[in-house]
Structure formats: C-alpha cells, structure tokens
C-alpha cells in the first residue's frame, strides 16, 4: 500500500496484506431491534471497552448490511461505543412502510434513530450509499454529528466508470427483471463471486470461511420477497440524488458539512471512481484524505487496520480541539 499524490493525503502504514475474514455475528456483538412509526430497524452493537466512550454509528452501502462493519468495530472498541444500522429493507431491517428508499428517506431513518435514542452527537461513518446518506444527515442536522467518515461515498459523478454502469442500470425501469432473467441459471456461489469481484480490490484475498458465510448470506437475502425491490428503489434513489441541484444537491450539502471529515478512497474501486477523491477533498472543508491504492469499494473490510488508525486519529484530534 502507498499513498497517492493527492494533497493532504494520509499515507497508510506499510503492513502485511490481510485476509478478509468471515463476519455473521462476531464475538462481542449483539443484535437488537428498534421500532419507530413506519420503521423497524436492526442494530448491531459492540460496546466500548469502558463506559463513557463517545458513540459512533455506522451506515452500510447498497446491498450491504451492518455486517459490513464487523471487521472494523473491534479495532475501535477503545475509542468509541459502536453501533451499526441495517438500513430499511436491508440486512435484518424490514422495508419501510412508506416504501421510501431515496437517499433522503434513508437519511430520515438515521436521523429518527438518533433522535429517538438520544445518542447524538455521534461519530458518523458511511460507505457508498451510506456515505451519501450520512453526508445529507451531517448537512441538515449538524447537531447530531461529531465527526464524519466517508468510505467510497456515492456522491454524484458526471462520468461514471464503466464498471459501475450495471449498478446504475438497476435504477432503469425493467432492468432488474431483465437481469433476473439473464442470471436465472446462476448459482448462489456464482452470484457471490460476481459481487465480490465488483466490490473487492482483490477478491482472491477473501478467506474460504468468509466466502462460505457470504454465500449463506446471499442465499438468505435472495429468499426475501422484498430483496430486489429494496435494491432497485435504493439504486434509483442514488441516481435521483445525483440529478438534484441547488441546496439539495449532495455536493452543495458536502460544502455545508461542519463536522471534521475523513475521506477514504480505494485505488481499485470499481463503483466509485478514485479520481473523485480530489473533488471530495475540496468539497468537505478542512477534510483529511486516506487513499488505499490496493483497496476496492469496501476498504473497511479489506484494510480495517488502516481505516481504524485514520479514524482514531480523527477522533483524537477532534477531542483535543474541544
């Protein structure tokens, strides 16, 4: 691993390339549900090593779940009290009663969760779709956010790289049904390998145990009657957010974020172009940037130690300024 030549970039410390391990419900984690009007959210918790630690909330991306944070949260147990949410319709959270899978709808769910539980302000972390969601949260409710960490955030790109086109095409009416017909003979293992090839910088680093767990999770999700509806509507929500202008545009909202911000980009990301790191660093005032040239779209799973160190530095610096 090495840093790029982007300004104000944090270089990841040299370390052996780790293997991506299995997740499920890891040791030290607990699952609970929160019922809100029109919403039922699953929360994965990992308490800190001592009482009084500041709270953190983690928000996954399109097709992901709170499991995406199981490799990172243990590394932060001495720094923050961790919770990860399954967005409506993903993981173990039920679909929203109003069927709103827009970026604003997901952001509203996060805000309602934080308001109801009174955990804010939190250290807020988001990946991909979750990055767009928490950007909106930080812009409209700065009182809820201590720091903001964005890992390959799904912010608008005028020229998306070709490897991201299939995901964007999910938003096109009829595309999901067409894809389902084209892949009807795929096994669950083949679907899982295709997803990993898209999301990981080096899928070969995924351990056999982690692959088996991913296959089981893929099979479980495909069995849910609302799986494709949640995927399609959330993808459409991302595309629609890209088209918003004025004060509701995500880049305009990025400029309004007041919280100290950490940006993490992977050089082998096939969904969010690495070149967007430069624009994001300029949009989020006073932000710091960690680049991981060998990482793909899920840096917190591929290089959790590097991401954890950058996050701890952000939290420490924030505490020293307060």
C-alpha positions in Angstrom: 0.0 0.0 0.0 1.1 3.5 -0.6 -0.4 7.0 -0.8 -1.2 8.9 -3.9 0.0 12.4 -4.8 -3.3 14.0 -3.8 -2.8 16.9 -1.5 -3.3 16.5 2.3 -3.3 12.7 1.9 -2.8 10.4 4.8 -0.5 7.5 3.8 -1.4 4.1 5.1 1.3 2.5 7.2 3.1 -0.4 5.5 1.7 -3.7 6.7 1.2 -7.3 5.6 -1.8 -7.7 3.2 -4.5 -9.1 5.5 -7.0 -11.8 4.6 -10.7 -10.9 4.6 -12.3 -12.9 7.4 -15.9 -14.1 7.9 -18.4 -12.0 9.8 -22.0 -13.0 10.7 -22.5 -12.1 14.4 -18.9 -11.7 15.7 -17.8 -12.2 19.3 -18.7 -9.2 21.3 -21.5 -8.1 19.1 -25.2 -8.1 19.9 -28.3 -7.5 17.8 -31.3 -5.6 18.8 -34.3 -4.0 17.0 -35.7 -0.5 17.3 -39.3 0.1 16.4 -40.3 3.5 15.1 -43.5 4.6 13.5 -43.4 3.1 10.0 -39.9 1.6 10.6 -38.3 -1.4 12.2 -34.5 -1.2 12.3 -32.0 -3.8 13.2 -29.0 -2.5 15.1 -25.6 -4.3 15.6 -23.9 -3.1 18.7 -20.4 -3.5 20.0 -19.9 -1.7 23.3 -16.7 0.1 24.0 -14.1 -1.3 26.4 -15.1 1.2 29.1 -18.1 3.4 30.0 -18.2 7.0 28.9 -16.8 6.5 25.4 -18.4 8.7 22.7 -20.9 7.0 20.4 -20.4 6.0 16.8 -22.9 5.0 14.2 -22.0 3.1 11.0 -24.2 3.1 7.8 -23.6 0.5 5.1 -24.0 0.8 1.3 -26.3 -0.6 -1.4 -26.8 -4.3 -1.0 -24.8 -4.3 2.3 -25.8 -4.6 5.9 -24.5 -3.9 9.4 -22.2 -6.9 8.9 -20.0 -4.8 6.7 -18.6 -3.1 9.9 -17.8 -6.3 11.9 -14.1 -6.2 10.9 -13.7 -2.5 11.8 -15.7 -2.1 15.0 -13.5 -4.3 17.3 -10.5 -2.2 16.3 -12.3 0.9 17.7 -13.5 -0.6 20.9 -11.1 1.6 23.0 -12.1 4.7 21.1 -15.9 4.7 20.6 -19.1 2.9 21.5 -20.1 1.2 18.2 -23.5 0.7 16.7 -24.2 -0.2 13.0 -27.7 0.0 11.5 -29.3 -2.1 8.8 -31.0 0.5 6.6 -34.7 -0.1 5.8 -35.1 -3.2 3.6 -31.5 -4.4 4.1 -29.9 -6.8 6.5 -32.5 -7.7 9.1 -34.4 -4.5 8.9 -37.9 -4.6 7.4 -38.9 -2.5 4.4 -40.2 1.0 5.3 -44.0 1.3 5.4 -43.9 4.2 3.1 -41.7 2.5 0.5 -39.3 5.4 0.5 -35.8 4.2 -0.4 -34.4 7.6 -1.5 -31.2 9.0 -0.1 -33.4 11.4 1.8 -35.6 8.6 3.1 -32.6 6.6 4.4 -31.2 9.8 5.9 -34.5 10.5 7.6 -34.4 6.9 9.1 -30.9 7.6 10.5 -32.0 11.0 11.9 -35.1 9.4 13.5 -33.0 6.7 15.1 -30.5 9.2 16.6 -33.3 11.5 17.8 -35.2 8.6 19.4 -32.3 7.1 21.2 -30.7 10.4 22.2 -27.2 9.1 21.2 -26.2 12.2 19.2 -23.9 13.8 18.5 -22.1 10.7 17.2 -19.1 9.9 15.1 -20.9 9.1 11.9 -19.5 6.7 9.3 -20.9 5.7 5.9 -19.8 3.6 3.0 -21.1 4.0 -0.6 -24.8 4.7 -0.5 -24.3 5.1 3.3 -21.8 7.8 2.5 -24.4 9.8 0.6 -26.9 9.2 3.4 -24.6 10.4 6.2 -23.5 13.4 4.1 -27.1 14.5 4.0 -27.5 13.9 7.7 -24.4 15.9 8.5 -25.5 18.8 6.3 -29.1 19.1 7.6 -28.6 18.1 11.2 -25.1 19.2 12.3 -26.1 18.9 15.9 -26.2 15.1 15.5 -22.6 14.7 14.1 -19.3 15.0 16.0 -17.1 13.7 13.1 -17.9 12.3 9.6 -16.1 9.5 8.0 -16.9 8.6 4.3 -15.6 5.4 2.7 -16.1 5.5 -1.1 -19.1 7.7 -0.7 -21.7 7.6 -3.6 -21.5 11.3 -4.5 -22.5 12.4 -8.0 -20.2 11.6 -10.8 -20.8 13.1 -14.3 -18.8 10.3 -15.9 -19.2 7.1 -14.0 -16.6 4.4 -14.8 -17.9 1.6 -16.9 -17.6 -1.0 -14.1 -20.2 1.0 -12.2 -22.8 1.0 -15.1 -24.5 -2.3 -14.1 -25.3 -1.0 -10.7 -26.6 2.3 -12.1 -28.7 0.4 -14.6 -30.6 -1.2 -11.7 -32.5 2.1 -11.5 -33.8 1.8 -15.0 -37.4 0.5 -15.1 -37.4 -3.1 -16.2 -33.7 -3.6 -15.9 -33.8 -5.6 -12.7 -36.4 -8.0 -14.2 -34.1 -8.3 -17.3 -31.1 -9.0 -15.1 -33.0 -11.6 -13.2 -33.9 -13.4 -16.4 -30.4 -13.3 -17.7 -28.9 -14.7 -14.5 -31.7 -17.1 -13.6 -29.3 -20.1 -14.0 -26.6 -18.6 -11.9 -25.8 -20.4 -8.7 -25.6 -18.6 -5.4 -21.9 -19.1 -5.5 -21.6 -17.5 -8.9 -23.7 -14.5 -7.7 -21.5 -14.2 -4.7 -18.3 -14.3 -6.7 -19.6 -11.7 -9.1 -20.5 -9.4 -6.2 -17.1 -9.8 -4.7 -15.3 -9.2 -8.0 -17.2 -5.8 -8.1 -16.6 -4.8 -4.5 -13.1 -6.0 -3.6 -9.8 -4.8 -4.8 -8.5 -8.4 -4.7 -11.3 -10.9 -4.3 -8.7 -13.6 -4.0 -7.9 -12.4 -0.5 -11.3 -13.4 0.8 -10.8 -16.4 3.0 -12.7 -19.7 2.3 -14.6 -19.2 5.5 -15.6 -15.7 4.6 -16.8 -16.8 1.1 -19.0 -19.6 2.6 -20.5 -17.1 5.0 -21.1 -14.6 2.1 -22.8 -17.4 0.1 -25.1 -18.2 3.0 -26.0 -14.5 3.4 -26.6 -14.1 -0.3 -28.9 -17.1 -0.3 -30.8 -15.7 2.7 -31.2 -12.3 1.1 -32.3 -13.7 -2.2 -35.1 -15.5 -0.4 -36.6 -12.3 0.9 -39.6 -11.2 -1.1 -38.5 -7.6 -1.0 -34.8 -8.0 -1.8 -34.9 -6.8 -5.4 -37.4 -4.0 -4.6 -35.1 -2.6 -1.9 -32.1 -2.9 -4.3 -33.8 -1.3 -7.3 -35.5 1.5 -5.3 -32.4 2.4 -3.4 -30.3 2.4 -6.7 -33.0 4.7 -8.2 -32.7 6.9 -5.1 -28.9 7.3 -5.6 -29.4 8.2 -9.3 -32.2 10.6 -8.4 -29.9 12.2 -5.8 -27.3 12.7 -8.5 -29.7 14.8 -10.5 -30.7 17.2 -7.7 -29.4 20.7 -8.0 -29.3 23.7 -5.8 -29.2 23.4 -2.0 -30.4 19.8 -2.1 -27.5 18.6 -4.3 -25.1 16.3 -2.5 -22.0 18.3 -3.5 -23.7 21.5 -2.2 -24.5 19.7 1.0 -20.9 18.5 1.3 -19.8 22.1 1.3 -22.2 22.8 4.2 -20.8 20.0 6.4 -19.2 21.5 9.6 -18.0 18.3 11.2 -14.3 17.3 10.9 -14.3 14.8 8.0 -12.2 11.8 7.0 -12.4 10.6 3.4 -11.3 7.1 2.4 -10.9 6.1 -1.3 -9.6 2.8 -2.8 -7.5 2.8 -5.9 -9.1 -0.4 -7.3 -12.7 0.8 -6.6 -14.9 -0.3 -9.5 -18.0 1.5 -8.2 -16.8 4.9 -7.1 -14.0 6.4 -9.3 -10.7 7.0 -7.5 -10.5 10.4 -9.2 -13.4 11.6 -7.1 -11.1 11.7 -4.1 -9.7 15.1 -5.3 -13.2 16.7 -5.7 -14.3 15.3 -2.3 -11.2 16.7 -0.6 -12.0 20.1 -2.0 -15.7 20.0 -1.1 -15.5 19.0 2.5 -13.8 21.9 4.3 -10.7 21.0 6.2 -11.1 17.3 5.4 -8.3 14.7 5.6 -7.9 12.0 3.0 -6.8 8.4 3.3 -6.0 6.7 0.0 -5.5 2.9 -0.3 -4.4 2.1 -3.8 -5.0 -1.6 -3.4 -8.4 -1.4 -1.9 -11.7 -1.7 -3.7 -15.1 -0.4 -2.6 -15.1 -1.9 0.9 -11.9 -0.6 2.5 -13.2 -1.2 6.0 -13.3 -4.9 5.2 -10.2 -5.1 3.1 -7.9 -2.8 5.2 -9.7 -2.4 8.5 -6.4 -1.6 10.4 -5.6 1.3 8.1 -9.1 2.7 8.3 -9.2 2.3 12.1 -6.0 4.2 12.6 -7.2 7.1 10.5 -10.5 7.1 12.3 -8.8 7.1 15.7 -6.6 10.0 14.7 -9.6 11.9 13.6 -11.4 11.3 16.9 -8.3 12.1 18.9 -7.8 15.4 17.1 -11.4 16.3 17.5 -11.2 15.7 21.2 -8.1 17.8 21.5 -9.8 20.7 19.9 -12.9 20.5 22.0 
